[in-house]
Amino acid sequence: MAAPDGGDRMKRLRGRVGRRCLCLCAVMLAESGVSASPALAQFRVESQAVLVDVAVSDGGPVLDLREEDFELYEGGEATSFRLLDPASLPVAVVFAMDVSASTVGERQRRLGEGAALFAGGLTRRDSCAVIAFSMEPFWTREFAPCAADVRTDVRTIEPGGPTSVRDSVILSLAALHREEGRRVLLLFTDAYDNLSWSPDDLVMTAVRGSGALVYSIVARPRDSFRFLGPSDDGFHLIREVSEASGGRLLEVSSDDDLAGAYQEVLEELRTRYVLSFTPNPRLEGFVAIEVRVKRRGVDVRARPGYVARR
């Protein structure tokens, strides 16, 4: 469903992205990293609760852990927490789609199929939005119940032009900030940024303050699309952004692999654990958190901290 004409968020995102707007988005995320969690279907989360989305694997997902199998440290000190049922939490997803010149043709069709596959695997309570970007980010779908028609929202975009990956990540995180439950930014890009104004540290500030999971699917541009002028390869930053959120980066070598990458992210999202804790009110700024599992040989992936409300 396309965003309604004149919608406030549409107006904020459409048009040229200004440096001042991007800074405000990043600062807003940084200063409200501990956001109010709303009432949920099966329970209530304390108003100041911090949610920590955790992936545990040992070559495949570990699915049999209980609350007593986890330990959570806040600022280096053990803290109490609850293990929540992820199925009782709504999921809000922003598909941030690179529609620069490198996505012309078959790649755009495959992107639509991948997004539809992912959206179709979510529930009626979950919401999806689509933000497309090349020279600038713009809404093609407002937050609405997830459905396979996400494919249409992606395939009706006319691709072309250079890419503003960094700017679009910041604005996508800002769009997710007020959504309920688990928040996920699913970024597709060629990682070739030749237009953004935002420096790397501003992007990382936004990620640390957002509380959102970032999964990035990267398909490098073909050499024929590197004519758009000087740029830097944003691949390493995108990996850092993904890992700092507790998510990860998936690189595909062929457009045929795009649907499989979306499916892989969906399956991992289904097998993650969610911890909830009340933050120490005496702590300020960026607070380190660490999740440990009382089982040998497992890999634990979660965000490394949160930004305490001032």
Legacy VTK file of the C-alpha trace (Angstrom):
# vtk DataFile Version 3.0
C-alpha trace
ASCII
DATASET POLYDATA
POINTS 310 float
0.000 0.000 0.000
1.490 3.317 -1.007
1.868 6.040 1.579
-0.992 8.545 1.475
-0.321 11.847 -0.231
0.522 14.536 2.283
1.403 12.067 5.076
3.727 13.591 7.614
6.379 10.902 7.378
6.225 10.922 3.588
6.937 14.638 3.624
9.861 14.210 5.972
11.523 11.627 3.787
10.689 12.828 0.324
12.844 15.408 -1.368
16.520 16.110 -0.930
18.002 14.897 2.335
19.562 17.748 4.266
22.508 17.411 6.589
20.532 19.037 9.415
17.702 16.492 9.106
20.146 13.578 9.243
21.907 14.971 12.298
18.589 15.436 14.083
17.587 11.838 13.316
20.867 10.469 14.656
20.743 12.632 17.786
17.108 11.668 18.425
18.046 7.987 18.289
21.123 8.464 20.453
19.283 10.374 23.166
16.314 8.013 23.434
17.969 4.641 23.149
15.905 3.366 26.071
12.468 3.747 24.574
9.119 3.056 26.154
7.972 -0.475 25.332
4.214 -0.756 24.704
1.721 -3.271 26.039
2.173 -6.671 24.406
-0.301 -9.439 23.623
0.583 -11.832 26.449
2.202 -9.593 29.075
3.387 -6.088 29.823
6.998 -4.976 29.602
8.086 -2.323 32.107
7.986 1.153 30.594
11.769 1.523 30.732
12.594 -2.040 29.628
15.468 -2.702 27.240
14.966 -5.602 24.820
18.025 -7.600 23.783
17.590 -9.799 20.708
20.001 -12.760 20.904
21.098 -15.346 18.337
22.755 -18.511 19.691
24.332 -21.056 17.359
26.694 -24.016 17.302
26.841 -24.550 13.544
23.065 -24.153 13.483
20.569 -22.380 15.736
20.397 -23.556 19.361
16.706 -23.854 20.185
16.457 -25.466 23.637
17.744 -22.765 25.975
15.841 -21.615 29.062
16.059 -18.443 31.101
18.477 -20.047 33.550
20.889 -20.798 30.681
21.560 -17.084 30.128
23.541 -14.464 32.010
23.224 -10.735 31.293
25.779 -8.087 32.258
25.080 -4.356 32.216
28.085 -2.070 32.563
30.140 -5.080 33.654
27.729 -6.082 36.456
25.344 -9.041 36.425
21.718 -7.912 36.202
18.335 -9.607 36.417
16.264 -10.129 33.281
13.327 -12.016 31.819
13.320 -14.344 28.840
10.364 -13.359 26.675
8.398 -15.406 24.173
9.350 -13.866 20.790
6.058 -15.062 19.283
4.174 -12.698 21.609
6.079 -9.652 20.369
5.026 -7.862 17.202
7.735 -7.324 14.593
8.146 -4.078 12.638
10.268 -4.328 9.502
11.602 -1.650 7.196
12.770 -2.934 3.845
15.384 -0.357 2.813
15.907 -1.007 -0.889
18.790 0.296 -2.968
17.214 1.207 -6.329
20.267 2.824 -7.873
21.342 2.031 -11.438
22.818 -1.346 -10.480
19.341 -2.765 -9.691
17.923 -2.321 -13.196
16.221 -5.373 -14.714
16.404 -8.884 -13.282
17.870 -7.794 -9.953
14.833 -5.655 -9.182
12.488 -8.560 -9.944
14.477 -10.842 -7.638
14.409 -8.212 -4.900
10.624 -8.070 -5.097
10.417 -11.847 -4.803
12.749 -11.889 -1.790
10.829 -9.160 0.020
7.520 -10.932 -0.646
8.945 -14.200 0.674
10.081 -12.505 3.880
6.848 -10.569 4.420
4.759 -13.666 3.746
6.555 -15.466 6.580
5.453 -12.919 9.187
2.141 -12.729 11.035
-0.910 -10.496 10.850
0.281 -8.531 13.893
3.592 -7.692 12.235
4.028 -4.551 10.135
6.172 -3.823 7.098
7.228 -0.630 5.342
9.360 -0.051 2.248
11.828 2.795 1.861
13.599 2.977 -1.489
16.736 4.989 -2.083
19.084 6.065 -4.816
19.831 9.805 -4.775
17.399 10.176 -1.861
15.219 7.935 0.339
11.455 7.907 -0.150
8.495 5.881 1.089
6.867 3.442 -1.299
4.882 1.679 1.431
3.828 3.010 4.831
3.765 0.679 7.851
0.930 -1.785 7.315
0.298 -5.495 7.954
2.911 -7.540 6.122
1.758 -9.264 2.952
3.101 -10.573 -0.340
2.077 -7.339 -2.077
5.388 -5.932 -0.831
6.648 -7.373 -4.129
4.556 -4.847 -6.035
5.805 -1.977 -3.882
9.376 -2.873 -4.854
8.839 -3.669 -8.524
6.962 -0.448 -9.356
10.011 1.677 -8.451
11.969 2.986 -11.413
15.646 2.310 -10.625
18.528 4.557 -11.617
21.103 7.074 -10.442
23.761 7.089 -7.688
23.398 5.757 -4.125
23.045 7.306 -0.648
23.358 4.272 1.628
24.499 6.004 4.838
21.785 8.668 4.731
19.127 6.031 4.089
20.220 3.838 7.010
19.828 6.769 9.418
16.372 7.689 8.148
15.215 4.056 8.108
16.223 3.651 11.760
14.385 6.854 12.638
11.258 5.487 10.913
11.447 2.327 13.049
12.023 4.156 16.301
8.371 4.541 17.380
7.229 1.093 16.265
6.235 -1.583 18.768
8.049 -4.761 19.789
11.031 -6.089 17.850
12.333 -3.651 15.242
14.197 -4.867 12.170
15.917 -2.959 9.384
16.389 -5.235 6.382
18.815 -3.415 4.099
19.567 -4.353 0.517
22.368 -2.478 -1.223
25.313 -2.789 -3.576
27.396 -1.104 -0.801
28.595 1.493 -3.302
27.867 4.879 -1.706
28.650 7.903 -3.847
26.183 10.491 -2.567
25.661 10.383 1.225
26.458 13.370 3.393
26.499 11.383 6.619
29.905 10.400 8.057
30.451 6.913 9.439
30.392 7.997 13.080
26.934 9.553 12.642
25.637 6.287 11.187
27.076 4.309 14.112
25.542 6.772 16.585
22.124 6.166 15.036
22.549 2.377 15.130
23.630 2.293 18.777
20.693 4.461 19.813
18.015 2.724 17.781
17.694 -0.680 19.455
16.846 -2.137 16.033
18.315 -5.272 14.485
20.023 -4.584 11.168
20.357 -7.338 8.598
22.156 -6.339 5.409
22.052 -8.176 2.093
24.806 -6.984 -0.217
25.121 -7.681 -3.951
28.126 -5.871 -5.396
27.530 -3.738 -8.513
28.690 -5.009 -11.847
31.659 -3.100 -13.252
29.436 -1.514 -15.882
27.661 0.476 -13.148
30.765 2.095 -11.657
30.506 5.057 -14.007
28.586 7.228 -11.584
31.584 9.036 -10.170
33.893 8.825 -7.173
32.717 6.836 -4.181
33.982 4.760 -1.334
33.061 1.158 -0.819
30.718 1.065 2.158
30.941 -2.715 2.612
32.981 -2.624 5.829
30.766 0.044 7.393
27.641 -1.944 6.551
29.146 -5.007 8.191
30.008 -2.941 11.282
26.492 -1.470 11.401
24.915 -4.918 11.164
27.097 -6.471 13.843
26.716 -3.492 16.213
22.961 -4.080 16.169
23.201 -7.828 16.819
22.353 -8.627 13.204
24.719 -9.579 10.414
25.652 -9.059 6.786
24.961 -11.581 4.031
26.791 -11.150 0.730
25.328 -12.749 -2.398
27.346 -13.419 -5.529
24.379 -13.906 -7.842
20.916 -12.403 -8.156
19.625 -15.991 -8.038
20.715 -16.083 -4.385
18.666 -13.068 -3.242
15.520 -15.000 -2.295
17.626 -17.484 -0.347
19.264 -14.647 1.598
15.878 -13.207 2.598
14.755 -16.683 3.658
17.917 -17.122 5.753
17.260 -13.866 7.611
13.628 -14.859 8.221
14.649 -18.238 9.648
17.229 -16.651 11.949
14.719 -14.075 13.176
12.376 -16.925 14.136
15.052 -18.701 16.184
16.406 -15.764 18.187
15.820 -15.276 21.915
14.608 -11.999 23.451
15.747 -10.854 26.888
14.176 -7.937 28.744
15.702 -5.983 31.612
15.194 -2.734 33.478
18.258 -0.497 33.040
20.231 0.893 35.961
19.061 4.531 36.311
22.500 5.612 37.538
24.182 4.777 34.226
24.480 7.344 31.428
25.577 7.459 27.828
26.484 4.274 25.991
26.223 1.332 28.405
27.931 -1.936 27.512
25.877 -5.105 27.788
27.023 -8.683 27.394
24.953 -11.831 27.018
26.542 -15.118 28.090
25.215 -18.641 27.697
26.077 -21.421 30.149
26.886 -23.904 27.416
30.248 -24.584 25.888
30.983 -24.206 22.212
28.146 -21.863 21.269
28.355 -18.536 19.471
26.294 -15.722 21.004
25.374 -12.658 18.974
23.608 -9.624 20.466
24.024 -5.880 20.434
26.965 -4.758 22.572
25.150 -2.016 24.444
22.405 0.583 24.604
22.214 4.334 25.050
20.818 5.300 28.446
18.138 7.985 28.561
19.494 11.244 29.964
LINES 1 311
310 0 1 2 3 4 5 6 7 8 9 10 11 12 13 14 15 16 17 18 19 20 21 22 23 24 25 26 27 28 29 30 31 32 33 34 35 36 37 38 39 40 41 42 43 44 45 46 47 48 49 50 51 52 53 54 55 56 57 58 59 60 61 62 63 64 65 66 67 68 69 70 71 72 73 74 75 76 77 78 79 80 81 82 83 84 85 86 87 88 89 90 91 92 93 94 95 96 97 98 99 100 101 102 103 104 105 106 107 108 109 110 111 112 113 114 115 116 117 118 119 120 121 122 123 124 125 126 127 128 129 130 131 132 133 134 135 136 137 138 139 140 141 142 143 144 145 146 147 148 149 150 151 152 153 154 155 156 157 158 159 160 161 162 163 164 165 166 167 168 169 170 171 172 173 174 175 176 177 178 179 180 181 182 183 184 185 186 187 188 189 190 191 192 193 194 195 196 197 198 199 200 201 202 203 204 205 206 207 208 209 210 211 212 213 214 215 216 217 218 219 220 221 222 223 224 225 226 227 228 229 230 231 232 233 234 235 236 237 238 239 240 241 242 243 244 245 246 247 248 249 250 251 252 253 254 255 256 257 258 259 260 261 262 263 264 265 266 267 268 269 270 271 272 273 274 275 276 277 278 279 280 281 282 283 284 285 286 287 288 289 290 291 292 293 294 295 296 297 298 299 300 301 302 303 304 305 306 307 308 309
